[in-house]
Amino acid sequence: MDTATKNLGNDHVHILRLIDVMEKMIILKSMNIDHFETVVNLIKNYADGFHHAKEENLFFLLLSERGFSIQQGPVAVMLNEHVQGRNYVKGMSEGIVLLKEGKDLSGQKNNADFWIQMKGHFIHIRYFALRNVLGEYKGMIEVSQDVTEIRSLKGEPRLLEWNN
């Protein structure tokens, strides 16, 4: 059991490294679709296909046999996180396919908002369609911002105070 849990812990180290790469892509505003596709494939194949499969098919079943509920508590929370992660990956995969096919997004939404929590930070990601004066789709722009501090604002300061 000790080796198995160490292996799961080591998987987490590798997944956190992948998250570091994703953070760098956001910070550097990387628009290379092949790089995004590589990251999405890594998430799909390693984090979900390999690591989550071990947790769901082995570890969680063992916890269940030892009295931990799968419907509530920590196992249920982790299962829910796996479902959320799969939904994120599905959305990213669908977006990559549309971009690679050069789909004309006219008539589609002009913007899309996503947010993710990574390593204690709340990242807000926005995509905006770029259109010419005729409304024809010409591409997209991504804007991302770490809004962790913004989300913790309190009160209603209405005047600029330089002394604080």
C-alpha positions in Angstrom: 0.0 0.0 0.0 2.8 2.4 0.9 4.4 2.1 -2.6 1.1 2.5 -4.3 0.3 5.8 -2.5 3.9 7.0 -3.2 3.3 6.3 -6.9 0.0 8.3 -6.8 1.9 11.1 -5.0 4.6 11.1 -7.7 1.9 11.3 -10.3 0.7 14.5 -8.6 4.3 15.9 -8.8 4.2 15.4 -12.6 0.7 16.8 -12.9 1.8 19.9 -11.0 4.7 20.3 -13.5 2.2 20.2 -16.3 0.1 22.9 -14.5 3.3 25.0 -14.3 3.6 24.7 -18.1 0.0 25.7 -18.5 0.6 28.8 -16.2 3.6 29.8 -18.3 1.5 29.5 -21.5 -1.1 31.8 -20.0 1.5 34.3 -18.7 3.3 34.3 -22.0 0.0 34.4 -23.9 1.1 31.5 -26.2 -1.2 31.3 -29.2 0.5 28.3 -30.8 -2.5 25.9 -31.2 -0.1 22.9 -31.4 1.3 23.7 -28.0 -2.2 23.8 -26.5 -3.1 20.5 -28.2 0.0 18.9 -26.7 -1.0 20.1 -23.2 -4.5 18.9 -23.6 -3.3 15.5 -24.9 -1.0 15.2 -21.9 -3.8 16.0 -19.5 -6.1 13.6 -21.3 -3.6 10.7 -21.4 -1.6 11.1 -18.3 -3.6 13.0 -15.7 -7.0 11.4 -16.6 -6.2 8.3 -18.6 -3.4 7.1 -16.3 -3.5 8.8 -12.9 -7.2 9.2 -12.4 -7.8 5.7 -13.7 -5.5 4.3 -11.0 -7.3 6.3 -8.4 -10.8 5.4 -9.6 -10.2 1.7 -10.4 -7.9 0.8 -7.5 -7.4 3.4 -4.8 -11.0 4.6 -4.3 -12.3 1.0 -4.4 -9.8 0.1 -1.7 -11.0 3.1 0.4 -14.6 2.0 -0.1 -13.8 -1.5 1.1 -12.2 0.1 4.2 -15.4 2.1 5.0 -15.0 5.4 3.1 -18.1 6.5 1.3 -17.9 7.1 -2.4 -21.1 9.2 -2.4 -19.8 11.8 0.2 -16.6 12.9 1.8 -13.1 13.1 0.3 -13.6 10.4 -2.3 -16.8 12.0 -3.6 -14.9 15.4 -3.8 -12.1 13.8 -5.8 -14.5 12.0 -8.1 -16.2 15.3 -8.7 -12.9 17.0 -9.5 -12.2 14.3 -12.0 -15.5 14.9 -13.7 -14.8 18.7 -13.8 -11.4 18.1 -15.2 -12.8 15.9 -18.0 -15.3 18.6 -18.8 -12.5 21.2 -19.1 -10.5 18.9 -21.3 -13.5 18.2 -23.5 -14.1 22.0 -24.0 -10.5 22.6 -24.8 -10.4 19.7 -27.2 -13.5 21.0 -29.0 -12.1 24.5 -29.2 -8.8 23.2 -30.7 -10.7 21.2 -33.3 -12.6 24.3 -34.4 -9.5 26.4 -34.5 -7.6 23.8 -36.5 -10.4 23.4 -39.0 -10.4 27.2 -39.5 -14.1 27.4 -38.6 -15.8 30.6 -39.3 -17.3 31.6 -36.0 -19.6 34.3 -37.4 -23.0 33.8 -35.8 -21.2 32.2 -32.9 -20.5 33.8 -29.6 -18.2 36.8 -29.7 -16.6 36.0 -26.4 -16.2 33.1 -24.0 -15.1 33.2 -20.3 -13.4 30.4 -18.4 -11.8 30.3 -15.0 -9.6 27.8 -13.4 -8.0 27.4 -10.0 -4.3 26.6 -10.2 -1.9 26.2 -7.3 -3.9 28.6 -5.0 -4.6 31.2 -7.8 -7.9 32.0 -9.5 -7.2 32.6 -13.2 -9.8 34.3 -15.4 -9.4 33.5 -19.1 -11.4 35.3 -21.8 -11.5 34.7 -25.5 -12.7 37.4 -27.9 -13.6 36.9 -31.5 -11.8 39.4 -33.9 -14.0 40.6 -36.8 -13.6 43.0 -39.6 -16.0 45.8 -40.3 -18.2 43.4 -42.2 -18.5 41.2 -39.2 -16.4 38.4 -40.7 -14.4 36.3 -38.3 -10.7 36.9 -38.5 -9.3 35.2 -35.5 -9.3 35.4 -31.7 -7.5 36.9 -28.8 -7.0 35.4 -25.4 -6.8 37.6 -22.3 -6.0 36.0 -19.0 -5.6 37.5 -15.5 -4.8 36.2 -12.1 -7.8 37.6 -10.2 -7.0 36.0 -6.8 -6.5 39.4 -5.1 -9.5 41.0 -6.8 -11.8 38.3 -5.6 -10.8 39.1 -2.0 -11.6 42.8 -2.1 -13.9 44.0 0.8 -15.8 47.2 1.4 -16.5 50.1 -1.1 -13.6 52.5 -1.2 -14.8 55.4 -3.4 -11.9 57.9 -3.1 -8.3 57.5 -3.9 -6.1 57.5 -0.8 -2.4 57.6 -1.4 -1.5 57.0 2.3 -2.5 53.4 2.4 
